Every structure is written in C-alpha cells, then in structure tokens.
C-alpha cells in the first residue's frame, strides 16, 4: 500500500509526497506531474522504496510466455520484445499510476491511496 498527498499545485506542475505503507515516520518520496508536457516522474525515492531494473532478457522471457499463451488461444496481437532495461519502483509506480488515472478522469487528487496486495 502507498499513500500520497498533494503538496504544491500551480498552472505548470503538481508535486506530491508519497509514503510507502502510509508511514509518515520515514522520509517521503516526491512525485512531479508536469501539466504542460503531460508527464509524471519520481524526483526523489522514499526511504523504504527502491529501484528494480529488469533486464531485456528477463522481460523477453515473460513476453515469450505471454505470446505463446496468446497463440494457443488463437490471438494475433502479440507483445513486442524490449531492447532497453525497464526501471521499476514498487511504491512510486503504484502512486504514479493512481495519480495519473485520476487526472485522466478529470480530477486533481489532493490525497489518495493505492493498495495491491
């Protein structure tokens, strides 16, 4: 679970602090939403968050399995292979997904929560 709250808002950007496990006793992370370029990114990882790099070889093994399953079901919309590593941050990614989803729905969330387990 991750919680987040809007700290700064202006015409160009939104700044959120996010808290893994809702823990405000540890250093928070910082997420920036660029309203001009319609992008979202982590400016600073929270103390208990981390970066996990998925190598293309590992990701492509998963893609092979997905494509095989699709082929067995007669589907033709196969997933494409990746050539660059994928960067994942468990808590920040969930917070950014929830923030982005709500913005797409026309809302600027003041605070929120995302749970996935």
N, C-alpha and C positions, 0 to 999 in steps of 0.2 A: 504494500500500500504506500502511496505517496500523497501528500497534501501540498497545496500551493496557494499563494496569495499574491494579489496584485500590489506592487509597491509603488510603481510610477506609471503614469499614463499621460501621453501628450499626442499631438497630431501625427508624429512620426514613429513612435515606439511604445511598447508596453514592456515593463520589467516586472518579472515575477520572482519570488523566492520560493524554492521548493524544499520539502522536508521528508526525507525517507522515513517511512514508518510513522510519519506525523511527529517526529521527535524534534522539538524546538530547543532541546538542550545541546544539540550538536550544531556545528557550523552548517548553515543552509547552503543550497546551491542557487545559482542565478540563471534565469532563462530570459532571453530577449526576443520579443516579437517585433520584427521590422514591418511596420504597416505600409511603407512606401514600396518595398521590394517583395512584400508578402512572403517573408521567410521567418523561420524560428530556429534559434540555436542556443546552446548552452554557453554562457560566458564563464561560469565557474561551477565545478562539480561540488556537490555537497560532501561533507566529511565522510559519510558512510556509503557514498556512491562510488562507482569505478568504471573504467573504460575496458571493454572486452573487444578485442579485434578478431574478427572471423576471417580467416584466410580464404582466398578464392577457391582453393582446392577443397576445403571443408564445405563451403557453401554449395559448390557444384555437385558434391556427392548427394546433398539433400535435394538439389534440383533434379538430378538423375532419378532419384526415388519418386519425386513428385510427377515427373514426366512419364515414368513407367506406369504409375498408377492411372494417370490421365489416359494413356494409350490403351490400357486394359479396359477402360470404360468407354473407349471409342471417341474420346475427346481429341481435338486437334489444336487447342490453344496452349501450346507448350511454353513453359517458362524458359527464359533465356539464361545462359550462363553469365556469370560475373567475371570480370577481369581484375577488379580492384578489391582490396580488403574492405570489409564492412565494419564500421565502428558502432558499437552498441554501449549504451549506458543505461542499466536496468531501470533505475528510478527516474532519471531525467527523461528518458524516452517515453515512459508512461505519462509523465506530467505533460510533456510537449504534445503528445497525441491527444490528450484530453483537452488541453487549451486550444489546439488547432481545430479540433472537432467542434467545440462550442463557438469559436469565432466563425467557422464556416456556416453555422446555424444562425448567425447574426447577433450573437451575444458576446460581450466582452466580460469574461468571468472575473469577479472580484476575488473569489476563492473557490477551491474545489478539492476533490479527492478522486483518486483512481485506485481501485483495488483489482488485483488479478489472480489471486490465489484463494 
